[in-house]
Amino acid sequence: MDNYVYFITLVVSAFWIIEILKASNFEKAFKPNAIWQIRSFYILIALVGAHLVASFVERVFNLF
């Protein structure tokens, strides 16, 4: 059950973090037309953040 909670939270929070990054103006920090660099940055930050959120939710889930 813990793996299900972790995986679902990981996927949902990764999409949520990507949407937040899209709404921000991080594109200005990169060179123009560097689309693959921007996308890889978004994915990397989203996966790291999603892992942290999923780990936290899993630990809270284990308390109950």
DOPAMAR-995939 format. One record per atom (N, C-alpha, C, O): atom name; x, y, z; residue number from 1. Coordinates in nm, 3 decimals, decimal comma, m for minus. Layout:
% DOPAMAR-995939
+------+---------+---------+---------+-----+
: atom :      c1 :      c2 :      c3 :  nr :
+------+---------+---------+---------+-----+
:   CA :       X :       Y :       Z : NUM :
...
+------+---------+---------+---------+-----+
This chain:
% DOPAMAR-995939
+------+---------+---------+---------+-----+
: atom :      c1 :      c2 :      c3 :  nr :
+------+---------+---------+---------+-----+
:    N :   0,083 :  m0,119 :   0,000 :   1 :
:   CA :   0,000 :   0,000 :   0,000 :   1 :
:    C :   0,087 :   0,125 :   0,000 :   1 :
:    O :   0,051 :   0,227 :  m0,060 :   1 :
:    N :   0,202 :   0,118 :   0,068 :   2 :
:   CA :   0,290 :   0,235 :   0,073 :   2 :
:    C :   0,341 :   0,272 :  m0,065 :   2 :
:    O :   0,356 :   0,390 :  m0,098 :   2 :
:    N :   0,369 :   0,171 :  m0,147 :   3 :
:   CA :   0,418 :   0,198 :  m0,282 :   3 :
:    C :   0,314 :   0,266 :  m0,368 :   3 :
:    O :   0,347 :   0,352 :  m0,450 :   3 :
:    N :   0,188 :   0,230 :  m0,351 :   4 :
:   CA :   0,080 :   0,293 :  m0,426 :   4 :
:    C :   0,068 :   0,440 :  m0,388 :   4 :
:    O :   0,055 :   0,527 :  m0,475 :   4 :
:    N :   0,073 :   0,467 :  m0,259 :   5 :
:   CA :   0,063 :   0,605 :  m0,212 :   5 :
:    C :   0,179 :   0,687 :  m0,265 :   5 :
:    O :   0,161 :   0,799 :  m0,311 :   5 :
:    N :   0,300 :   0,630 :  m0,258 :   6 :
:   CA :   0,419 :   0,701 :  m0,307 :   6 :
:    C :   0,408 :   0,730 :  m0,456 :   6 :
:    O :   0,432 :   0,842 :  m0,499 :   6 :
:    N :   0,373 :   0,628 :  m0,535 :   7 :
:   CA :   0,370 :   0,644 :  m0,680 :   7 :
:    C :   0,263 :   0,742 :  m0,725 :   7 :
:    O :   0,289 :   0,828 :  m0,810 :   7 :
:    N :   0,143 :   0,732 :  m0,669 :   8 :
:   CA :   0,035 :   0,823 :  m0,706 :   8 :
:    C :   0,072 :   0,966 :  m0,668 :   8 :
:    O :   0,049 :   1,058 :  m0,747 :   8 :
:    N :   0,127 :   0,985 :  m0,550 :   9 :
:   CA :   0,168 :   1,118 :  m0,506 :   9 :
:    C :   0,282 :   1,170 :  m0,593 :   9 :
:    O :   0,285 :   1,290 :  m0,624 :   9 :
:    N :   0,374 :   1,084 :  m0,633 :  10 :
:   CA :   0,485 :   1,123 :  m0,719 :  10 :
:    C :   0,435 :   1,175 :  m0,853 :  10 :
:    O :   0,479 :   1,280 :  m0,900 :  10 :
:    N :   0,345 :   1,102 :  m0,915 :  11 :
:   CA :   0,294 :   1,140 :  m1,047 :  11 :
:    C :   0,214 :   1,270 :  m1,039 :  11 :
:    O :   0,233 :   1,361 :  m1,120 :  11 :
:    N :   0,124 :   1,277 :  m0,943 :  12 :
:   CA :   0,039 :   1,396 :  m0,930 :  12 :
:    C :   0,122 :   1,520 :  m0,898 :  12 :
:    O :   0,102 :   1,626 :  m0,957 :  12 :
:    N :   0,215 :   1,507 :  m0,805 :  13 :
:   CA :   0,295 :   1,624 :  m0,767 :  13 :
:    C :   0,393 :   1,662 :  m0,877 :  13 :
:    O :   0,426 :   1,780 :  m0,890 :  13 :
:    N :   0,441 :   1,567 :  m0,958 :  14 :
:   CA :   0,529 :   1,601 :  m1,070 :  14 :
:    C :   0,454 :   1,685 :  m1,173 :  14 :
:    O :   0,507 :   1,786 :  m1,220 :  14 :
:    N :   0,333 :   1,646 :  m1,208 :  15 :
:   CA :   0,254 :   1,726 :  m1,301 :  15 :
:    C :   0,220 :   1,862 :  m1,242 :  15 :
:    O :   0,222 :   1,963 :  m1,313 :  15 :
:    N :   0,191 :   1,866 :  m1,114 :  16 :
:   CA :   0,159 :   1,992 :  m1,046 :  16 :
:    C :   0,279 :   2,086 :  m1,048 :  16 :
:    O :   0,264 :   2,205 :  m1,074 :  16 :
:    N :   0,398 :   2,034 :  m1,020 :  17 :
:   CA :   0,519 :   2,116 :  m1,018 :  17 :
:    C :   0,554 :   2,164 :  m1,159 :  17 :
:    O :   0,599 :   2,278 :  m1,176 :  17 :
:    N :   0,533 :   2,080 :  m1,259 :  18 :
:   CA :   0,559 :   2,123 :  m1,397 :  18 :
:    C :   0,465 :   2,236 :  m1,436 :  18 :
:    O :   0,508 :   2,331 :  m1,502 :  18 :
:    N :   0,339 :   2,229 :  m1,396 :  19 :
:   CA :   0,246 :   2,337 :  m1,427 :  19 :
:    C :   0,286 :   2,467 :  m1,355 :  19 :
:    O :   0,271 :   2,575 :  m1,411 :  19 :
:    N :   0,336 :   2,455 :  m1,234 :  20 :
:   CA :   0,383 :   2,574 :  m1,162 :  20 :
:    C :   0,505 :   2,633 :  m1,232 :  20 :
:    O :   0,515 :   2,755 :  m1,245 :  20 :
:    N :   0,596 :   2,549 :  m1,277 :  21 :
:   CA :   0,714 :   2,599 :  m1,348 :  21 :
:    C :   0,679 :   2,662 :  m1,481 :  21 :
:    O :   0,741 :   2,760 :  m1,522 :  21 :
:    N :   0,579 :   2,607 :  m1,550 :  22 :
:   CA :   0,534 :   2,667 :  m1,676 :  22 :
:    C :   0,476 :   2,806 :  m1,653 :  22 :
:    O :   0,493 :   2,896 :  m1,736 :  22 :
:    N :   0,407 :   2,824 :  m1,542 :  23 :
:   CA :   0,346 :   2,953 :  m1,512 :  23 :
:    C :   0,448 :   3,058 :  m1,469 :  23 :
:    O :   0,423 :   3,178 :  m1,479 :  23 :
:    N :   0,564 :   3,012 :  m1,423 :  24 :
:   CA :   0,669 :   3,106 :  m1,384 :  24 :
:    C :   0,744 :   3,154 :  m1,508 :  24 :
:    O :   0,715 :   3,110 :  m1,620 :  24 :
:    N :   0,838 :   3,242 :  m1,489 :  25 :
:   CA :   0,913 :   3,297 :  m1,601 :  25 :
:    C :   1,058 :   3,250 :  m1,601 :  25 :
:    O :   1,149 :   3,330 :  m1,618 :  25 :
:    N :   1,079 :   3,120 :  m1,580 :  26 :
:   CA :   1,215 :   3,066 :  m1,581 :  26 :
:    C :   1,275 :   3,062 :  m1,721 :  26 :
:    O :   1,396 :   3,048 :  m1,736 :  26 :
:    N :   1,191 :   3,075 :  m1,824 :  27 :
:   CA :   1,241 :   3,071 :  m1,961 :  27 :
:    C :   1,338 :   3,187 :  m1,988 :  27 :
:    O :   1,425 :   3,176 :  m2,075 :  27 :
:    N :   1,323 :   3,295 :  m1,916 :  28 :
:   CA :   1,409 :   3,412 :  m1,936 :  28 :
:    C :   1,552 :   3,385 :  m1,890 :  28 :
:    O :   1,644 :   3,455 :  m1,933 :  28 :
:    N :   1,574 :   3,285 :  m1,805 :  29 :
:   CA :   1,708 :   3,253 :  m1,756 :  29 :
:    C :   1,788 :   3,172 :  m1,859 :  29 :
:    O :   1,910 :   3,159 :  m1,845 :  29 :
:    N :   1,722 :   3,119 :  m1,960 :  30 :
:   CA :   1,788 :   3,039 :  m2,061 :  30 :
:    C :   1,806 :   3,118 :  m2,190 :  30 :
:    O :   1,744 :   3,223 :  m2,210 :  30 :
:    N :   1,890 :   3,066 :  m2,278 :  31 :
:   CA :   1,909 :   3,127 :  m2,409 :  31 :
:    C :   1,781 :   3,111 :  m2,491 :  31 :
:    O :   1,707 :   3,015 :  m2,470 :  31 :
:    N :   1,755 :   3,202 :  m2,583 :  32 :
:   CA :   1,638 :   3,186 :  m2,669 :  32 :
:    C :   1,650 :   3,059 :  m2,754 :  32 :
:    O :   1,760 :   3,022 :  m2,797 :  32 :
:    N :   1,540 :   2,994 :  m2,778 :  33 :
:   CA :   1,530 :   2,871 :  m2,858 :  33 :
:    C :   1,605 :   2,753 :  m2,796 :  33 :
:    O :   1,645 :   2,662 :  m2,869 :  33 :
:    N :   1,625 :   2,752 :  m2,667 :  34 :
:   CA :   1,686 :   2,639 :  m2,598 :  34 :
:    C :   1,577 :   2,554 :  m2,535 :  34 :
:    O :   1,573 :   2,536 :  m2,414 :  34 :
:    N :   1,490 :   2,502 :  m2,619 :  35 :
:   CA :   1,370 :   2,434 :  m2,571 :  35 :
:    C :   1,405 :   2,307 :  m2,495 :  35 :
:    O :   1,346 :   2,280 :  m2,390 :  35 :
:    N :   1,499 :   2,227 :  m2,544 :  36 :
:   CA :   1,531 :   2,101 :  m2,476 :  36 :
:    C :   1,595 :   2,126 :  m2,342 :  36 :
:    O :   1,577 :   2,047 :  m2,250 :  36 :
:    N :   1,670 :   2,235 :  m2,327 :  37 :
:   CA :   1,731 :   2,268 :  m2,198 :  37 :
:    C :   1,624 :   2,309 :  m2,097 :  37 :
:    O :   1,630 :   2,272 :  m1,980 :  37 :
:    N :   1,528 :   2,386 :  m2,144 :  38 :
:   CA :   1,419 :   2,429 :  m2,055 :  38 :
:    C :   1,336 :   2,309 :  m2,012 :  38 :
:    O :   1,302 :   2,296 :  m1,894 :  38 :
:    N :   1,302 :   2,222 :  m2,105 :  39 :
:   CA :   1,221 :   2,105 :  m2,073 :  39 :
:    C :   1,294 :   2,009 :  m1,980 :  39 :
:    O :   1,234 :   1,953 :  m1,888 :  39 :
:    N :   1,422 :   1,989 :  m2,004 :  40 :
:   CA :   1,497 :   1,899 :  m1,916 :  40 :
:    C :   1,512 :   1,958 :  m1,776 :  40 :
:    O :   1,511 :   1,885 :  m1,677 :  40 :
:    N :   1,526 :   2,090 :  m1,768 :  41 :
:   CA :   1,530 :   2,157 :  m1,638 :  41 :
:    C :   1,398 :   2,138 :  m1,564 :  41 :
:    O :   1,397 :   2,106 :  m1,445 :  41 :
:    N :   1,287 :   2,158 :  m1,634 :  42 :
:   CA :   1,156 :   2,139 :  m1,573 :  42 :
:    C :   1,137 :   1,997 :  m1,523 :  42 :
:    O :   1,088 :   1,976 :  m1,412 :  42 :
:    N :   1,175 :   1,899 :  m1,603 :  43 :
:   CA :   1,157 :   1,759 :  m1,565 :  43 :
:    C :   1,244 :   1,723 :  m1,446 :  43 :
:    O :   1,200 :   1,655 :  m1,354 :  43 :
:    N :   1,368 :   1,769 :  m1,447 :  44 :
:   CA :   1,458 :   1,739 :  m1,336 :  44 :
:    C :   1,408 :   1,801 :  m1,206 :  44 :
:    O :   1,404 :   1,732 :  m1,103 :  44 :
:    N :   1,372 :   1,927 :  m1,208 :  45 :
:   CA :   1,321 :   1,994 :  m1,088 :  45 :
:    C :   1,190 :   1,930 :  m1,044 :  45 :
:    O :   1,167 :   1,912 :  m0,924 :  45 :
:    N :   1,104 :   1,896 :  m1,139 :  46 :
:   CA :   0,975 :   1,835 :  m1,104 :  46 :
:    C :   0,993 :   1,699 :  m1,039 :  46 :
:    O :   0,924 :   1,667 :  m0,942 :  46 :
:    N :   1,085 :   1,618 :  m1,090 :  47 :
:   CA :   1,106 :   1,486 :  m1,032 :  47 :
:    C :   1,168 :   1,493 :  m0,892 :  47 :
:    O :   1,131 :   1,417 :  m0,803 :  47 :
:    N :   1,261 :   1,584 :  m0,874 :  48 :
:   CA :   1,322 :   1,600 :  m0,741 :  48 :
:    C :   1,218 :   1,650 :  m0,642 :  48 :
:    O :   1,206 :   1,597 :  m0,531 :  48 :
:    N :   1,143 :   1,752 :  m0,681 :  49 :
:   CA :   1,039 :   1,804 :  m0,593 :  49 :
:    C :   0,929 :   1,703 :  m0,567 :  49 :
:    O :   0,879 :   1,693 :  m0,455 :  49 :
:    N :   0,891 :   1,628 :  m0,669 :  50 :
:   CA :   0,787 :   1,527 :  m0,653 :  50 :
:    C :   0,833 :   1,415 :  m0,560 :  50 :
:    O :   0,754 :   1,362 :  m0,482 :  50 :
:    N :   0,959 :   1,379 :  m0,569 :  51 :
:   CA :   1,011 :   1,277 :  m0,478 :  51 :
:    C :   1,005 :   1,325 :  m0,333 :  51 :
:    O :   0,967 :   1,249 :  m0,244 :  51 :
:    N :   1,041 :   1,450 :  m0,310 :  52 :
:   CA :   1,034 :   1,504 :  m0,174 :  52 :
:    C :   0,891 :   1,507 :  m0,121 :  52 :
:    O :   0,866 :   1,470 :  m0,007 :  52 :
:    N :   0,798 :   1,551 :  m0,205 :  53 :
:   CA :   0,658 :   1,555 :  m0,164 :  53 :
:    C :   0,604 :   1,414 :  m0,140 :  53 :
:    O :   0,535 :   1,390 :  m0,042 :  53 :
:    N :   0,636 :   1,321 :  m0,230 :  54 :
:   CA :   0,587 :   1,184 :  m0,216 :  54 :
:    C :   0,645 :   1,116 :  m0,092 :  54 :
:    O :   0,575 :   1,040 :  m0,024 :  54 :
:    N :   0,771 :   1,142 :  m0,063 :  55 :
:   CA :   0,830 :   1,085 :   0,058 :  55 :
:    C :   0,763 :   1,139 :   0,184 :  55 :
:    O :   0,738 :   1,065 :   0,279 :  55 :
:    N :   0,733 :   1,267 :   0,183 :  56 :
:   CA :   0,664 :   1,328 :   0,297 :  56 :
:    C :   0,524 :   1,270 :   0,314 :  56 :
:    O :   0,485 :   1,235 :   0,426 :  56 :
:    N :   0,451 :   1,258 :   0,206 :  57 :
:   CA :   0,315 :   1,204 :   0,214 :  57 :
:    C :   0,318 :   1,058 :   0,258 :  57 :
:    O :   0,232 :   1,015 :   0,335 :  57 :
:    N :   0,415 :   0,983 :   0,211 :  58 :
:   CA :   0,427 :   0,843 :   0,251 :  58 :
:    C :   0,455 :   0,831 :   0,401 :  58 :
:    O :   0,399 :   0,745 :   0,468 :  58 :
:    N :   0,541 :   0,916 :   0,452 :  59 :
:   CA :   0,570 :   0,913 :   0,597 :  59 :
:    C :   0,448 :   0,952 :   0,679 :  59 :
:    O :   0,422 :   0,893 :   0,783 :  59 :
:    N :   0,373 :   1,052 :   0,633 :  60 :
:   CA :   0,251 :   1,090 :   0,703 :  60 :
:    C :   0,148 :   0,977 :   0,695 :  60 :
:    O :   0,078 :   0,950 :   0,793 :  60 :
:    N :   0,140 :   0,911 :   0,581 :  61 :
:   CA :   0,049 :   0,798 :   0,565 :  61 :
:    C :   0,084 :   0,686 :   0,661 :  61 :
:    O :  m0,005 :   0,620 :   0,716 :  61 :
:    N :   0,214 :   0,662 :   0,683 :  62 :
:   CA :   0,257 :   0,556 :   0,774 :  62 :
:    C :   0,228 :   0,588 :   0,920 :  62 :
:    O :   0,226 :   0,497 :   1,003 :  62 :
:    N :   0,207 :   0,714 :   0,954 :  63 :
:   CA :   0,174 :   0,750 :   1,091 :  63 :
:    C :   0,036 :   0,699 :   1,132 :  63 :
:    O :   0,011 :   0,671 :   1,249 :  63 :
:    N :  m0,053 :   0,687 :   1,033 :  64 :
:   CA :  m0,188 :   0,644 :   1,062 :  64 :
:    C :  m0,204 :   0,503 :   1,019 :  64 :
:    O :  m0,312 :   0,445 :   1,034 :  64 :
+------+---------+---------+---------+-----+
